Structures are given as C-alpha cells and as structure tokens.
C-alpha cells in the first residue's frame, strides 16, 4: 500500500482514527505490562524491609 502524502498515511484511507487508536492502546498495554511488575516488586521489597525491621525490633 502506498500513500501520496504523509497526511494520507495518517488518514489511512479514512480509517486512521481506528488504526492509530489501536496502536496507541497496544502501546499503552505493553507499557503497563512493563511498569506494573516493576512497581509491584518495589512495593513488595518495601513491605519486606518494614516486616524485617519490625521483627528485629522485637
């Protein structure tokens, strides 16, 4: 498929809104799949550090 201009490429034959929103949603999901485990690990390590401090303080 070839396009006459960059604007035509973005319009994707009048399907641009669907195509680009699908790409955006896909990238957002992939980003969340990377970010959520990182945040969860950080939270887990903080909770374990607090638990160890509590246990060692008793």
C-alpha positions as CSV (number, residue, x, y, z in Angstrom):
1,X,0.0,0.0,0.0
2,X,1.4,3.4,-1.0
3,X,0.3,6.8,0.1
4,X,0.5,10.1,-1.9
5,X,1.5,12.2,1.2
6,X,2.1,11.9,4.9
7,X,-1.4,13.2,5.5
8,X,-2.8,10.3,3.5
9,X,-0.6,8.0,5.5
10,X,-2.0,9.3,8.8
11,X,-5.6,9.2,7.4
12,X,-5.1,5.5,6.4
13,X,-7.9,5.7,3.8
14,X,-10.3,7.2,6.4
15,X,-9.5,4.5,8.9
16,X,-6.8,6.5,10.6
17,X,-8.6,7.1,13.9
18,X,-9.2,3.4,14.3
19,X,-5.7,2.4,13.2
20,X,-3.8,4.9,15.3
21,X,-6.0,4.4,18.4
22,X,-5.4,0.6,18.2
23,X,-1.7,1.3,18.0
24,X,-1.9,3.6,21.0
25,X,-3.9,1.2,23.1
26,X,-1.5,-1.6,22.2
27,X,1.5,0.5,23.3
28,X,-0.3,1.5,26.5
29,X,-0.9,-2.1,27.4
30,X,2.7,-3.1,26.6
31,X,3.9,-0.2,28.8
32,X,1.6,-1.3,31.6
33,X,2.9,-4.9,31.2
34,X,6.4,-3.5,31.9
35,X,5.6,-0.9,34.6
36,X,3.2,-2.9,36.8
37,X,5.6,-5.6,37.8
38,X,8.3,-3.1,38.5
39,X,6.1,-1.1,40.8
40,X,4.8,-4.3,42.4
41,X,8.4,-5.5,43.1
42,X,9.3,-2.2,44.6
43,X,6.2,-2.3,46.9
44,X,7.0,-5.9,47.9
45,X,10.6,-5.1,48.8
46,X,9.5,-2.1,50.8
47,X,6.9,-4.2,52.7
48,X,9.5,-6.9,53.4
49,X,12.0,-4.3,54.7
50,X,9.4,-3.0,57.0
51,X,8.5,-6.5,58.2
52,X,12.2,-7.3,58.9
53,X,12.6,-4.1,60.8
54,X,9.5,-4.9,62.9
55,X,10.8,-8.5,63.6
56,X,14.3,-7.4,64.5
57,X,12.9,-4.6,66.8
58,X,11.0,-7.1,69.0
